[in-house]
Amino acid sequence: MGSIQVRQLGKAYKQYPTRWSRLLEWVTPFLGVRHRLKWVLRDIDFTIAAGESVALIGVNGAGKSTLLKLITGTAQPTLGSVTTHGRVAALLELGMGFHPDFSGRQNALMAGQLIGLSVEEVAALMPEIEAFADIGDYLDQPVRVYSSGMQVRLAFAVATAVRPDILVIDEALAVGDVFFQQKCYERIRGYCQAGTTLLFVSHAMNAVYSLCNRAILISAGRIALDSSPREVIDLYNAHVLRQRDGLPPPAPVAASAPPLPPPAETETGTKAGAEAGTEAASAATAATPVPAAAPATIGSFEHGGARIEAVGLYLDDQEAATVISDRAATVRVDARFGQAYDDPHIGFQIRNARGEAVFMTNTYCMRQRIGPVRAGEAVRAEFSFKASLAPGDYTITAGVAEGGAGDGDFRQTLTRQQDAGAFTVLRNLDAIVWSGVCNLDPIVEVQRQAATM
C-alpha cells in the first residue's frame, strides 16, 4: 500500500492562435486542427515505494503542480500513466474543494467524504479536526471570511484526520504561521514513521531536508535529477542562479558530494552567497581565459571568467581538517580571474552533513570591497570567525560574483564550487553543555524572592 508508479507521463495543453480558432476547430473538424500542443511535462518516469518521503523541487513553472494533479487524478495525462495503490490525501491549491458560502464545518464534512470517509466517520472525527485546526468560532462561519492561513489549517486538519496511505502536499503549508507549521510537520513525521508515503512540494529547503529522504528535480517539464535531497537541492540552486543570469541550467553531474569528513584540500571551490543566493558576476572586458576544470560536485559551475583554485579551513595559518567548537578559525578562498571585472566579490557557505546551510556570507554583504581586478589576477579572501558550531561534520562551498546590489544580490554569477572543502567540529570540553545548531554563549542570571504568606 502507498506506492506510486509514473510511466512515460506527458501533459500538453492546446494553444490556439486566436479566440475564434477553437470554435472553428469544433464546428469544422474536417478542415484539420487549428491548435498546437504546449507540452508542460514530458517523459516523466519514476516509482515511489511505500513509506518513501519524496520531494518535488523546481523553479516556478517547471511543472510540479501539474504533475501532482496528474498523480492525484484531478487532471488527466496526454501520454503515459499513473498508478497509485492506497488511499490518497492531497493538499493542492489553497482552498481547493471548499465552497466559499458554506461554513468550515460543512466544508469539512464534504471534504472528508471526498477523501473516502463516510458521514459518520467525519462526524466522529470532527472534534479532533476542530482541535487541530484551532480556528475557534470561525469553524461555523462561511469560508469566504477565512484568511489563507485559516483555510490551510482546516484543509490540513481534514486531509490528515485519518492517516492516509499517500499524503500529497503542494506548498500549502507556506502560508501558515510558524506554530501551526511545526504542528503539521510533527504530524507528517509521525505518519511517515507509521508507513505513509509522502510526496512533498516546497521551496522551503529546510523542510525538504527534514521530511524527505529522496528528491526529484523538475526542470522545463522533465526530470533533471532523481537523487538524495542534498544533491537535488544543490543542482536546483545552480538552476536558480543561472536562470537569474539568463543562462541555461547546468547539466546534471553523476558524481556525488565527497564523503565526510575528507581533508580540506580539494581544489574545486564552493559558493558565494547570502540567503537569496548571494552570488553573481557581470560580463566585462575580455582577456585571458581561465583554464576550465570540470566541477567535481553537483551544483558546481563556472562561466570561464573566474575560477576558484583552492578552498580550505585554517587554524593559526595552518590548514586543518578539525577544529574545536568555539575556537577561532579562518576559511580561505583563492580565486583567479580570466577577465577584468569592476566589482567582484567572493563568498563562502558552511553546510552540515545533511546539506543545510548553517552560515553564509560574502565580501559584499560584509561591506568589504575588493575593487577592480585585471585579467589573470589572483585574489585571496580570508574569512575569520569563531567556530561556535555543534560537533559534527561540515563542508565549505565558495563562489565568485560580480556587481553587488541590494541586500546581497549580484548581477551575474561567475563561479560556484559546491563542497570544495570539509572539516569536523569537536566538542569543547571547557564550554557549557548545549545542543542545537550554534552556541549562543548565553549568560544566565537567577533571581529569587522570599515566599510570602
Secondary structure, 3 states (H helix, E strand, C coil): CCEEEEEEEEEEEEECCCHHHHHHHHHCHHHCCCCEEEEEEEEEEEEECCCCEEEEECCCCCCHHHHHHHHHCCCCCCEEEEEEECCEEEECCCCCCCCCCCEHHHHHHHHHHHCCCCHHHHHHHHHHHHHHHCCHHHHHCEHHHCCHHHHHHHHHHHHCCCCCCEEEEECHHHHCCHHHHHHHHHHHHHHHHCCCEEEEECCCHHHHHHHCCEEEEEECCEEEEEECHHHHHHHHHHHHHHHHCCCCCCCCCCCCCCCCCCCCCCCCCCCCCCCCCCCCCCCCCCCCCCCCCCCCCCCCEECCCEEEEEEEEEECCEECCEEECCCEEEEEEEEEECCCECCEEEEEEEEECCCCEEEEEECCCCCCCCCCECCCCEEEEEEEEECCECCEEEEEEEEEEEEEECCCEEEEEEEEEEEEEEEEEECCCCCCCCCCCECCCCCCCCCCCCCCC
